[in-house]
Amino acid sequence: MKITFHGAARTVTGSLHLIEVNGRTIMLDCGLYQGKRKEAFERNRSEFCQGKKIDTLILSHAHIDHSGRIPCLVRNGFRGDIVCTSATRDLCAVMLMDSAFIQEKDVEFVNKRRRKNRQNLFEPLYTEEDVARSMKQFVGLSYNRRHQLFPGVHLTLMDAGHMLGSAHVILDIDDQETGKSRRLVFSGDIGRPGIPIIRDPEPLTAGADILIMESTYGNRTHPPYLETEKELERIVNQTVQRGGTLLIPAFAVGRTQQLVYSLHKLHSSGAIPELPIFVDSPLATKTTDIFRLHPETYDAEIRAFILADDGNNPFGFDKLQYTQSVEQSKALNEMKGPMIIISASGMMEGGRILHHLRSRIEDPRNTILITGWQAPNTLGRRIIEKERIVRIFGEEFQMRAQVEVETGFSGHADHDGLMDFVRVMGKRPEHTFIVHGEEEAAQTLAHDLQTGLGLENVVIPESLQSFVV
């Protein structure tokens, strides 16, 4: 069996790994690389596998850094199945269309300048038509249903508790070359127990022979979720007292729904004052509708909330408005007085949040609340690092707004959660590959797995590095 790491190697974005066994090639995830625009443009093209060489693709979940290059794979000739949960398929239908729209608009904008300079024109990584074709290849699989991919290779998806539809990937393989039967586990993104809406991650007590494991927060711990909600209460109230606006850049899938639910609870209990709350993200609106379609993924807390709450809707209440049109979004920038605006994108590299930042980042009454990991070289990372001047749409702005960072809303397991993920395994892996983490996080986790749990052969692969196991 040969494993090659094509993405999320010593970085967090662009998850993509290849398994070659029994004459077949299986791709795990097919994610978009995110970061510096020029570097991302080049890496998403130059480091991409040709689709005709892949037999099947297994998708752990719908986040774009795990799914965002699927239409490009199909465009390059991939005709196999894309296997994932039904919720992941539904989310991809809207998220990949949104990604294609952004790809096409970005290239259109760049090509205007290149055409004037008589330079070669770029093509988008993929188009909406490529997305439509790729959706025909998705195959939905329920959790804990053993499924034969090929003779001697069986797949089971288990609930990863990271976001709607997220899965741990378990491959039970009868390796023809070695004559051994082995279990390969790809963690995908590992969720956190105790966060609302979705169920806790399912423990993999049977263990693994080969483990490919994420390490996003391999060197950090999160505060308890209830403390995070109390911090949200504090931040809202302090911003209101200053007469400011609370801007929350949030990923459209998962984070936005968490924030809406938390604000709903704070509003219902009277912990925050009456003020308008806006979700200004068309993608978040569409994906929230998909959350409503999958109550089978809800945990006990949100089911109890639905039964107890008069509105009977965890994702909507009387002070909350989902904007739809561009005109409605623009109107928010003219509004005065305290309010909350939740908008995409989460790393502030595109989307409507940029317009809200441009109009409010220089006012010290306002607050920017960052609730998720920010990739290096993104606007979000620059704001976390409190750079004095930031560029938005090519213009320079003074950073005068308050900046708050709350990692407690994260859907990723922290260091202790990652250790627990391995600790419960009855069979400890013979080979462990640490991916999906920055250098320091990956190194810390690798060290602690070896010294704390006694794992051997723990490796942090380089990009494009291969291993025969």
C-alpha positions as CSV (number, residue, x, y, z in Angstrom):
1,M,0.0,0.0,0.0
2,K,1.3,3.4,-1.0
3,I,0.2,6.7,0.6
4,T,1.0,10.1,-1.0
5,F,0.2,13.4,0.6
6,H,-0.9,16.0,-1.9
7,G,-2.3,18.6,0.4
8,A,-2.7,19.7,4.1
9,A,0.9,18.6,4.6
10,R,2.5,20.9,7.2
11,T,-0.3,23.3,6.6
12,V,-4.1,23.3,7.3
13,T,-5.6,23.9,3.9
14,G,-6.0,21.8,0.7
15,S,-6.7,18.4,2.2
16,L,-5.9,15.7,-0.4
17,H,-4.3,12.3,0.1
18,L,-3.9,9.3,-2.3
19,I,-4.1,5.6,-1.3
20,E,-2.8,3.1,-3.9
21,V,-3.7,-0.5,-3.1
22,N,-4.7,-3.6,-5.1
23,G,-4.2,-1.9,-8.4
24,R,-6.7,0.9,-7.4
25,T,-6.2,4.6,-6.5
26,I,-8.4,6.1,-3.8
27,M,-8.4,9.8,-3.1
28,L,-9.2,11.0,0.4
29,D,-10.7,14.6,0.2
30,C,-10.0,17.0,-2.7
31,G,-9.7,20.4,-1.0
32,L,-8.9,23.9,-2.1
33,Y,-5.6,25.4,-1.0
34,Q,-6.2,28.8,0.7
35,G,-3.7,31.5,1.6
36,K,-1.8,34.0,-0.4
37,R,-3.8,34.6,-3.6
38,K,-0.9,34.1,-6.0
39,E,0.4,31.1,-4.2
40,A,-3.1,29.6,-3.9
41,F,-3.8,30.2,-7.6
42,E,-0.6,28.3,-8.6
43,R,-0.9,25.5,-6.0
44,N,-4.5,24.7,-6.8
45,R,-3.4,24.1,-10.4
46,S,0.2,22.8,-10.3
47,E,-0.1,20.3,-7.5
48,F,-3.3,18.7,-8.8
49,C,-3.7,15.0,-9.7
50,Q,-5.1,14.1,-13.1
51,G,-8.7,12.9,-12.7
52,K,-8.3,9.9,-15.0
53,K,-5.8,8.3,-12.6
54,I,-8.3,8.2,-9.7
55,D,-10.8,5.3,-9.2
56,T,-12.9,6.7,-6.4
57,L,-13.0,9.7,-4.1
58,I,-14.0,9.6,-0.4
59,L,-15.0,13.0,1.0
60,S,-14.8,13.5,4.8
61,H,-17.0,16.6,4.9
62,A,-18.1,19.6,2.8
63,H,-15.8,22.4,4.0
64,I,-14.1,23.9,0.9
65,D,-10.5,23.1,2.1
66,H,-11.7,19.5,1.9
67,S,-14.1,19.5,-1.1
68,G,-13.2,22.7,-3.1
69,R,-11.3,21.0,-6.0
70,I,-13.8,18.3,-6.8
71,P,-15.2,20.1,-9.9
72,C,-11.6,20.5,-11.2
73,L,-11.0,16.8,-10.7
74,V,-14.1,16.0,-12.7
75,R,-13.0,18.6,-15.3
76,N,-9.7,16.7,-15.6
77,G,-11.4,13.4,-16.4
78,F,-12.5,11.8,-13.1
79,R,-15.5,9.6,-13.7
80,G,-15.7,7.6,-10.4
81,D,-17.9,7.8,-7.4
82,I,-17.6,10.6,-4.8
83,V,-18.6,8.8,-1.6
84,C,-19.7,10.8,1.4
85,T,-22.7,11.3,3.8
86,S,-26.0,12.5,2.4
87,A,-25.7,15.8,4.4
88,T,-22.3,16.4,2.9
89,R,-23.6,15.9,-0.6
90,D,-26.4,18.4,0.1
91,L,-24.0,21.0,1.4
92,C,-21.6,20.5,-1.5
93,A,-24.4,21.2,-3.9
94,V,-24.6,24.8,-2.7
95,M,-21.0,25.3,-1.5
96,L,-19.3,24.2,-4.7
97,M,-21.7,26.4,-6.8
98,D,-20.8,29.3,-4.6
99,S,-17.1,28.5,-5.0
100,A,-17.4,28.3,-8.8
101,F,-19.2,31.7,-8.8
102,I,-16.3,33.2,-6.9
103,Q,-13.7,31.5,-9.2
104,E,-15.4,32.9,-12.3
105,K,-15.9,36.4,-10.9
106,D,-12.3,36.6,-9.6
107,V,-10.9,35.5,-13.0
108,E,-13.2,38.0,-14.8
109,F,-11.8,40.8,-12.6
110,V,-8.2,39.8,-13.1
111,N,-8.6,39.3,-16.8
112,K,-9.9,42.9,-17.3
113,R,-6.4,44.1,-16.2
114,R,-4.5,41.5,-18.1
115,R,-6.4,42.2,-21.3
116,K,-5.4,45.9,-21.0
117,N,-1.8,44.9,-20.5
118,R,-2.0,42.4,-23.4
119,Q,-1.2,39.5,-21.1
120,N,-2.4,35.9,-21.4
121,L,-5.9,35.5,-19.9
122,F,-6.6,33.2,-17.0
123,E,-9.3,30.5,-16.9
124,P,-11.2,29.8,-13.7
125,L,-10.2,26.6,-11.8
126,Y,-13.7,25.4,-12.6
127,T,-17.1,26.7,-13.6
128,E,-20.7,26.3,-12.4
129,E,-21.1,23.8,-15.3
130,D,-18.3,21.7,-13.9
131,V,-20.0,21.7,-10.5
132,A,-23.3,20.5,-12.1
133,R,-21.4,17.6,-13.7
134,S,-19.6,16.6,-10.6
135,M,-22.8,16.5,-8.5
136,K,-24.0,13.5,-10.7
137,Q,-21.1,11.5,-9.3
138,F,-21.9,11.9,-5.6
139,V,-23.0,8.8,-3.7
140,G,-24.6,9.3,-0.2
141,L,-23.7,6.7,2.5
142,S,-25.2,6.6,6.0
143,Y,-23.0,6.4,9.1
144,N,-21.9,3.0,10.2
145,R,-22.9,1.2,6.9
146,R,-20.2,-1.0,5.6
147,H,-19.8,-0.5,1.9
148,Q,-17.6,-2.4,-0.6
149,L,-15.6,0.0,-2.8
150,F,-13.7,-2.7,-4.6
151,P,-13.0,-6.4,-3.9
152,G,-11.0,-6.5,-0.8
153,V,-11.6,-2.8,0.1
154,H,-14.6,-1.9,2.4
155,L,-15.5,1.6,3.6
156,T,-17.3,2.7,6.7
157,L,-18.1,6.3,7.7
158,M,-18.4,7.3,11.3
159,D,-19.7,10.5,12.8
160,A,-16.8,12.9,13.3
161,G,-18.8,15.5,15.1
162,H,-17.1,18.4,13.3
163,M,-19.9,19.8,11.2
164,L,-23.1,18.6,9.6
165,G,-22.4,15.4,7.8
166,S,-18.7,15.2,8.8
167,A,-17.1,11.7,8.9
168,H,-14.2,9.7,10.0
169,V,-13.2,7.4,7.1
170,I,-12.5,3.8,7.9
171,L,-11.0,1.5,5.1
172,D,-10.7,-2.2,5.8
173,I,-8.3,-3.5,3.3
174,D,-7.2,-7.0,2.3
175,D,-3.8,-6.1,0.8
176,Q,-3.1,-8.5,-2.1
177,E,0.6,-7.6,-2.2
178,T,1.3,-8.4,1.5
179,G,-1.5,-10.8,2.2
180,K,-2.4,-8.7,5.3
181,S,-5.8,-7.4,6.4
182,R,-5.4,-3.9,7.7
183,R,-7.5,-1.0,8.8
184,L,-6.7,2.5,7.6
185,V,-8.4,5.4,9.4
186,F,-8.5,8.9,8.0
187,S,-9.8,11.2,10.8
188,G,-11.0,14.0,8.6
189,D,-11.5,17.0,10.9
190,I,-12.2,15.7,14.5
191,G,-15.0,17.5,16.3
192,R,-15.4,18.6,19.9
193,P,-17.7,16.9,22.4
194,G,-20.2,19.2,24.1
195,I,-20.7,21.8,21.3
196,P,-24.3,22.3,20.3
197,I,-26.4,21.3,17.3
198,I,-24.5,18.2,16.0
199,R,-23.7,15.0,17.9
200,D,-20.4,14.4,19.6
201,P,-17.7,12.6,17.6
202,E,-18.0,8.9,17.7
203,P,-15.1,7.2,19.4
204,L,-13.1,4.8,17.3
205,T,-12.6,2.2,20.0
206,A,-11.6,-0.6,17.5
207,G,-8.5,1.4,16.6
208,A,-6.4,1.3,13.5
209,D,-3.3,-0.2,11.9
210,I,-2.6,3.0,9.8
211,L,-3.8,6.5,11.0
212,I,-3.9,9.7,9.0
213,M,-4.8,12.4,11.6
214,E,-5.5,16.1,11.6
215,S,-3.6,18.5,14.0
216,T,-5.2,21.9,13.6
217,Y,-5.2,22.7,17.3
218,G,-2.4,20.2,18.2
219,N,-0.7,22.7,20.5
220,R,-3.7,24.6,22.0
221,T,-6.7,24.0,24.3
222,H,-10.1,25.5,24.0
223,P,-12.1,27.1,26.9
224,P,-15.3,25.2,27.8
225,Y,-18.2,26.0,25.5
226,L,-20.3,27.6,28.2
227,E,-17.5,30.0,29.1
228,T,-17.3,30.9,25.4
229,E,-21.0,31.8,25.4
230,K,-20.5,33.9,28.4
231,E,-17.7,35.7,26.6
232,L,-20.0,36.3,23.6
233,E,-22.5,37.8,26.1
234,R,-19.8,40.1,27.4
235,I,-18.6,41.2,24.0
236,V,-22.2,41.9,22.8
237,N,-23.0,44.0,25.9
238,Q,-19.7,46.0,25.8
239,T,-20.1,46.8,22.1
240,V,-23.7,47.9,22.7
241,Q,-22.6,50.1,25.6
242,R,-20.1,51.8,23.2
243,G,-22.9,52.3,20.7
244,G,-21.0,50.1,18.2
245,T,-21.6,47.3,15.8
246,L,-20.4,43.8,16.4
247,L,-19.0,42.3,13.2
248,I,-18.6,38.5,13.2
249,P,-16.8,37.1,10.1
250,A,-18.0,33.5,10.1
251,F,-17.8,30.4,7.9
252,A,-21.2,29.9,6.3
253,V,-21.4,26.3,7.3
254,G,-21.3,25.3,10.9
255,R,-20.0,28.5,12.6
256,T,-22.8,30.7,11.5
257,Q,-25.4,28.3,12.7
258,Q,-23.6,27.9,16.1
259,L,-23.5,31.7,16.5
260,V,-27.2,32.1,15.6
261,Y,-28.2,29.4,18.1
262,S,-26.0,31.0,20.9
263,L,-27.4,34.4,20.2
264,H,-30.9,33.0,20.2
265,K,-30.4,31.5,23.7
266,L,-28.8,34.7,25.0
267,H,-31.7,36.7,23.6
268,S,-34.4,34.3,25.0
269,S,-32.8,34.5,28.5
270,G,-32.5,38.3,28.4
271,A,-28.7,38.2,28.8
272,I,-28.3,40.6,25.9
273,P,-30.4,43.6,25.0
274,E,-32.9,43.9,22.2
275,L,-31.0,44.8,19.1
276,P,-31.1,43.8,15.4
277,I,-29.1,40.8,14.3
278,F,-28.3,40.2,10.6
279,V,-26.9,37.1,8.9
280,D,-25.6,38.7,5.7
281,S,-24.4,35.7,3.6
282,P,-26.5,34.1,0.9
283,L,-24.5,30.9,1.3
284,A,-25.1,30.8,5.0
285,T,-28.8,31.3,4.4
286,K,-28.8,28.3,1.9
287,T,-26.8,26.1,4.2
288,T,-29.0,26.9,7.2
289,D,-31.9,25.5,5.2
290,I,-29.9,22.3,4.7
291,F,-29.3,22.1,8.5
292,R,-33.1,22.1,8.9
293,L,-33.4,19.2,6.5
294,H,-31.1,16.9,8.6
295,P,-32.6,16.7,12.2
296,E,-31.2,13.2,12.3
297,T,-27.8,14.7,13.0
298,Y,-28.9,16.9,15.9
299,D,-27.8,16.3,19.5
300,A,-30.0,16.0,22.5
301,E,-29.5,19.7,23.5
302,I,-30.8,21.2,20.4
303,R,-33.7,18.7,20.3
304,A,-34.7,19.8,23.8
305,F,-34.4,23.5,22.8
306,I,-36.7,23.0,19.8
307,L,-39.3,21.4,22.1
308,A,-39.0,24.1,24.8
309,D,-38.7,27.2,22.6
310,D,-41.9,28.9,21.5
311,G,-40.4,29.8,18.1
312,N,-39.5,26.1,17.5
313,N,-36.6,27.2,15.3
314,P,-33.0,27.3,16.7
315,F,-31.8,29.1,13.6
316,G,-34.3,32.0,13.6
317,F,-36.0,34.4,16.1
318,D,-37.8,37.7,16.0
319,K,-34.6,39.9,16.2
320,L,-32.8,37.9,13.5
321,Q,-32.9,38.7,9.8
322,Y,-31.3,36.8,6.9
323,T,-30.5,39.3,4.2
324,Q,-30.9,38.1,0.6
325,S,-30.2,40.9,-2.0
326,V,-27.1,43.0,-2.6
327,E,-29.3,46.0,-1.9
328,Q,-30.2,44.7,1.6
329,S,-26.5,44.1,2.3
330,K,-25.5,47.6,1.2
331,A,-28.3,49.1,3.4
332,L,-26.6,47.7,6.5
333,N,-23.6,49.9,6.0
334,E,-25.9,53.0,6.2
335,M,-27.5,51.8,9.5
336,K,-26.5,53.5,12.8
337,G,-26.7,52.3,16.3
338,P,-25.9,49.0,18.0
339,M,-26.4,45.8,15.9
340,I,-24.7,42.5,15.1
341,I,-23.7,41.5,11.6
342,I,-22.6,37.9,10.9
343,S,-21.2,37.6,7.4
344,A,-18.9,35.4,5.3
345,S,-16.1,34.7,4.5
346,G,-14.7,33.4,7.8
347,M,-11.1,34.4,6.9
348,M,-12.2,37.7,5.3
349,E,-10.6,36.9,2.0
350,G,-13.8,37.6,0.1
351,G,-17.6,38.0,0.5
352,R,-19.8,40.6,2.0
353,I,-17.8,40.9,5.2
354,L,-15.2,43.0,3.4
355,H,-17.8,45.7,2.7
356,H,-18.8,45.8,6.3
357,L,-15.1,45.9,7.5
358,R,-14.4,48.7,5.1
359,S,-17.1,50.9,6.5
360,R,-16.6,50.1,10.2
361,I,-12.9,49.0,10.8
362,E,-11.8,52.6,11.6
363,D,-14.4,53.2,14.3
364,P,-13.2,52.3,17.9
365,R,-16.8,51.8,19.0
366,N,-17.1,48.7,16.8
367,T,-15.9,45.1,17.6
368,I,-14.5,42.5,15.2
369,L,-15.1,39.0,16.8
370,I,-13.0,36.3,15.2
371,T,-14.2,32.8,16.0
372,G,-12.2,30.5,13.8
373,W,-8.7,29.6,12.6
374,Q,-7.2,32.1,10.2
375,A,-4.7,30.9,7.5
376,P,-1.4,32.7,7.2
377,N,-1.4,35.7,4.8
378,T,-5.1,36.2,5.0
379,L,-6.8,39.4,6.1
380,G,-8.2,37.5,9.1
381,R,-4.7,36.6,10.3
382,R,-3.6,40.2,9.8
383,I,-6.5,41.4,11.9
384,I,-5.8,38.8,14.7
385,E,-2.2,40.1,14.7
386,K,-3.5,43.6,15.0
387,E,-1.6,45.1,12.2
388,R,-1.9,48.9,12.3
389,I,-2.9,49.2,8.7
390,V,-4.7,46.6,6.6
391,R,-5.7,46.6,2.9
392,I,-9.3,46.0,1.8
393,F,-10.2,46.1,-1.9
394,G,-6.7,47.6,-2.5
395,E,-7.3,50.5,-0.1
396,E,-5.5,51.1,3.2
397,F,-7.5,51.4,6.5
398,Q,-6.4,52.1,10.0
399,M,-7.3,49.3,12.4
400,R,-9.2,51.1,15.2
401,A,-12.0,48.7,15.9
402,Q,-11.7,46.4,18.9
403,V,-10.6,42.9,18.1
404,E,-11.7,39.8,20.1
405,V,-10.7,36.2,19.4
406,E,-12.8,33.3,20.7
407,T,-11.6,29.8,19.8
408,G,-14.2,28.2,22.0
409,F,-16.7,28.1,19.1
410,S,-14.3,26.0,17.0
411,G,-15.6,22.8,15.6
412,H,-12.1,21.3,15.8
413,A,-10.9,19.2,18.7
414,D,-8.1,20.8,20.7
415,H,-4.9,19.2,21.9
416,D,-6.6,17.2,24.6
417,G,-9.4,16.1,22.3
418,L,-6.9,14.9,19.7
419,M,-5.0,12.9,22.3
420,D,-8.3,11.4,23.5
421,F,-9.2,10.4,19.9
422,V,-6.2,8.1,19.9
423,R,-6.3,7.2,23.6
424,V,-9.6,5.3,23.3
425,M,-8.3,3.1,20.4
426,G,-8.1,-0.6,21.4
427,K,-5.5,-1.2,18.7
428,R,-2.9,1.5,18.6
429,P,-1.7,2.4,15.0
430,E,1.6,1.0,13.7
431,H,1.9,4.0,11.4
432,T,0.6,7.5,12.2
433,F,0.7,10.4,9.8
434,I,0.0,13.9,11.2
435,V,-1.6,16.3,8.6
436,H,-3.8,19.4,8.5
437,G,-1.8,21.5,10.9
438,E,0.8,24.2,11.0
439,E,4.3,23.2,11.8
440,E,4.3,23.9,15.6
441,A,0.8,22.3,16.1
442,A,1.8,19.2,14.2
443,Q,5.2,18.8,16.0
444,T,3.6,19.2,19.4
445,L,0.9,16.6,18.7
446,A,3.4,14.2,17.2
447,H,5.7,14.5,20.2
448,D,2.9,14.0,22.7
449,L,1.5,11.0,20.9
450,Q,4.9,9.3,21.1
451,T,5.8,10.3,24.7
452,G,2.3,10.3,26.2
453,L,0.7,7.3,24.4
454,G,3.7,5.4,23.2
455,L,2.9,5.5,19.5
456,E,5.7,4.5,17.2
457,N,6.4,5.6,13.6
458,V,4.7,9.0,13.9
459,V,5.5,11.1,10.8
460,I,4.7,14.6,9.7
461,P,4.8,14.2,5.9
462,E,6.0,16.8,3.5
463,S,3.9,17.9,0.5
464,L,4.0,15.2,-2.2
465,Q,5.9,12.8,0.0
466,S,5.0,9.1,-0.4
467,F,5.2,6.2,2.0
468,V,4.9,2.4,1.4
469,V,3.3,0.7,4.5
